[in-house]
Amino acid sequence: MNKISDLAVVETENIGNDVTIQEYTVIRNNVTIGDEVIIHPFVVIEENVEIGNGVEIFPGSYLGKVPKSVGVTAREINYEPWVRIGDGCAIGPNAIIYYQVEIGSNTLIGDGVSLREQVSVGTKCLLGRYVTVNYNTTIGDHTKIMDLAHITGNSKIGNNVFIGMLASTANDNDLVSRKYREEYVVGPTIDDNATIGTAAVILGGVHIKEGGYVGANSGVTKDVSEYTLVVGSPAKPVRKIE
């Protein structure tokens, strides 16, 4: 039996069983909600959002935000108007999920997380509080990105990656000219089983290869070899990791 507050605005009819929708939530038409979903107060869900079974969405979250340029972004914004949330996910308070975002099953999206358009997050991932993931980025399965980290646009992150809190990435390899050229705007590639330490900075186009380890506060300007620890700024290899 569903529990839908009289103070909620629910336009969709695609609602599963044992769903709870609390007061002051707004759910637009063509939203699909699976079984045993809990949606807390003050959540806004726009059209064409698909929510799997057993998902919990906490207060203040916004699913299906339209990306806006208002003439200040250099790149052209492209997106498709849909969002897909896999089974068993939890979406923390005040998370913002733009259109054309897909989140795999059993993934935890922390408080205040922002996921831009064309982002894919795998299964059983953890995105800590106030993590920001910019456009056209893929994140593999079983990856953890801790509080206040920033993943720039056009990045690729593999499976079982750990990224420490306050880590940041860049994608502009022609920053001095202040001109947008798509071929120069490439984020880092971080392969499976890599580890990025707290407050590390990884510049655009850098490739952290499988099992690479970046020490805390390091500034990475060059590729990191497989199962190699690098430290410092600019980061330099220290030793191999067993």
C-alpha atoms as one frame of an Amber mdcrd trajectory, in Angstrom:
protein
   0.000   0.000   0.000   1.367   3.392  -0.997   1.586   6.331   1.395   1.311
   9.586  -0.564   0.873  12.823   1.352  -2.047  15.040   0.427   0.445  17.914
   0.470   2.569  16.396  -2.323   2.114  17.225  -6.019   2.228  13.938  -7.921
   1.446  14.080 -11.650   2.711  10.634 -12.649   0.745   7.414 -12.494   3.765
   5.124 -12.901   4.181   4.304  -9.220   5.091   0.886  -7.832   4.029  -0.794
  -4.594   4.784   0.238  -1.003   5.948   3.707  -2.079   6.146   6.593   0.389
   5.930  10.173  -0.918   6.052  12.771   1.823   4.711  16.306   2.029   5.766
  19.181  -0.265   7.375  16.885  -2.809   6.777  17.670  -6.509   6.821  14.803
  -9.016   6.112  15.638 -12.657   4.488  13.574 -15.379   6.243  10.584 -17.014
   8.261   9.792 -13.883   8.602   6.074 -13.161   8.915   5.014  -9.513   9.727
   1.434  -8.532   8.622  -0.557  -5.510   9.461   0.341  -1.888  10.763   3.801
  -2.768  10.863   6.500  -0.063  10.800  10.144  -1.171  11.226  12.663   1.640
   9.789  16.221   1.804  10.782  19.038  -0.571  12.127  16.769  -3.321  11.566
  17.873  -6.947  11.579  15.258  -9.718  11.164  16.471 -13.282   9.751  14.541
 -16.262  11.351  11.374 -17.666  13.118  10.315 -14.485  13.249   6.576 -13.785
  13.723   5.477 -10.163  14.438   1.831  -9.400  13.223  -0.339  -6.531  14.218
   0.373  -2.956  15.581   3.864  -3.618  15.505   6.530  -0.881  15.639  10.223
  -1.806  16.253  12.646   1.039  14.886  16.185   1.503  15.731  18.985  -0.891
  17.100  16.865  -3.736  16.432  17.892  -7.333  16.372  15.262 -10.089  16.246
  16.318 -13.725  17.762  19.778 -13.671  18.120  21.441 -17.072  21.699  22.683
 -17.668  21.747  26.399 -18.494  24.410  28.452 -20.233  22.925  31.976 -20.043
  25.733  32.962 -22.407  28.667  32.587 -20.001  29.898  29.080 -20.848  32.342
  28.652 -23.706  31.223  25.144 -24.666  27.920  24.201 -26.255  25.631  22.414
 -23.807  24.065  19.178 -25.035  21.869  16.773 -23.127  18.934  14.397 -23.391
  16.021  14.898 -20.953  16.167  11.736 -18.840  17.607  10.444 -15.562  17.971
   6.807 -14.482  18.498   5.788 -10.852  19.262   2.098 -10.230  17.797  -0.154
  -7.551  18.833   0.328  -3.946  20.398   3.778  -4.298  20.311   6.513  -1.670
  20.267  10.165  -2.780  21.353  12.478   0.028  19.794  15.800   1.053  20.169
  18.675  -1.434  21.780  16.556  -4.143  21.416  18.010  -7.646  21.205  15.557
 -10.530  21.048  17.092 -13.994  19.373  15.547 -17.014  21.136  12.679 -18.836
  22.643  11.125 -15.721  22.648   7.410 -15.024  23.431   5.930 -11.598  23.977
   2.211 -11.124  22.390   0.099  -8.416  23.273   0.312  -4.708  25.175   3.569
  -5.065  25.270   6.199  -2.319  25.050   9.824  -3.441  26.022  12.004  -0.479
  24.626  15.289   0.802  24.893  18.172  -1.659  26.451  16.151  -4.489  26.146
  17.701  -7.967  26.161  15.532 -11.092  26.183  17.404 -14.396  24.759  16.228
 -17.730  26.201  13.197 -19.569  27.507  11.613 -16.363  27.436   7.885 -15.700
  28.107   6.425 -12.234  28.510   2.679 -11.774  27.157   0.217  -9.237  28.048
   0.160  -5.539  29.824   3.511  -5.678  30.100   6.108  -2.939  30.161   9.829
  -3.676  30.807  11.716  -0.456  29.325  14.976   0.723  29.493  17.887  -1.742
  31.374  15.985  -4.414  30.986  17.665  -7.808  31.165  15.742 -11.082  31.204
  17.793 -14.248  29.815  16.971 -17.700  30.590  13.943 -19.907  32.294  11.890
 -17.208  32.163   8.155 -16.546  32.759   6.520 -13.168  33.101   2.744 -12.931
  31.826   0.266 -10.370  32.866   0.071  -6.686  34.544   3.490  -6.819  34.666
   5.855  -3.847  35.071   9.617  -4.163  35.278  11.313  -0.812  33.963  14.644
   0.522  34.468  17.873  -1.435  36.395  16.282  -4.298  35.904  17.739  -7.782
  35.878  15.648 -10.949  36.182  17.844 -14.020  34.400  17.428 -17.329  35.500
  14.841 -19.901  37.074  12.581 -17.278  37.195   8.791 -17.178  37.394   6.956
 -13.866  37.611   3.182 -13.681  36.493   0.489 -11.259  37.521   0.228  -7.616
  39.158   3.661  -7.618  39.572   5.626  -4.376  39.760   9.426  -4.519  40.427
  11.210  -1.235  38.630  14.259   0.082  39.424  17.664  -1.422  41.140  16.102
  -4.431  40.619  18.093  -7.623  41.056  17.603 -11.343  41.442  19.991 -14.277
  40.713  19.625 -17.978  41.884  22.817 -19.675  45.249  22.360 -21.372  45.191
  25.815 -22.957  44.220  27.901 -19.964  46.472  30.849 -20.781  44.643  31.752
 -23.994  41.201  31.584 -22.311  39.852  30.191 -25.608  37.666  27.088 -25.719
  38.953  24.422 -28.074  37.344  21.039 -27.542  40.465  19.064 -28.420  42.310
  20.778 -25.556  39.602  20.242 -22.943  40.316  16.709 -21.772  40.083  15.556
 -18.180  42.249  12.902 -16.538  41.878   9.179 -17.113  42.114   7.177 -13.882
  42.322   3.436 -14.413  41.061   0.571 -12.239  42.358   0.188  -8.657  44.082
   3.584  -8.593  44.280   5.640  -5.391  44.314   9.442  -5.233  45.347  10.933
  -1.894  43.735  13.788   0.004  43.969  17.224  -1.670  45.896  15.937  -4.675
  45.593  17.909  -7.925  45.552  16.111 -11.280  45.920  18.201 -14.427  44.129
  17.733 -17.720  44.969  14.796 -19.958  46.987  12.990 -17.290  46.669   9.197
 -17.258  46.826   7.445 -13.887  47.356   3.855 -14.947  46.079   0.747 -13.178
  46.954   0.655  -9.481  48.710   4.023  -9.615  48.964   5.781  -6.253  49.093
   9.567  -5.874  50.217  10.827  -2.473  48.355  13.477  -0.493  48.842  17.096
  -1.617  50.651  16.008  -4.760  50.394  17.909  -8.042  50.279  15.477 -10.953
  51.400  16.917 -14.298  52.526  13.701 -16.032  51.205  10.181 -16.457  51.588
   7.722 -13.562  52.751   4.179 -14.348  51.003   1.016 -13.186  51.250   0.300
  -9.444  53.602   3.212  -8.856  53.551   5.687  -5.959  54.148   9.319  -6.881
  54.473  12.203  -4.434  55.293  15.910  -4.421  54.527  18.837  -6.697  55.278
  18.187  -9.455  54.708  14.550  -8.506  57.611  12.162  -9.066  57.814   8.358
  -8.809  58.996   7.050  -5.456  58.567   3.294  -5.628  56.555   0.433  -7.032
  53.583  -0.902  -5.068  53.323  -4.639  -4.555
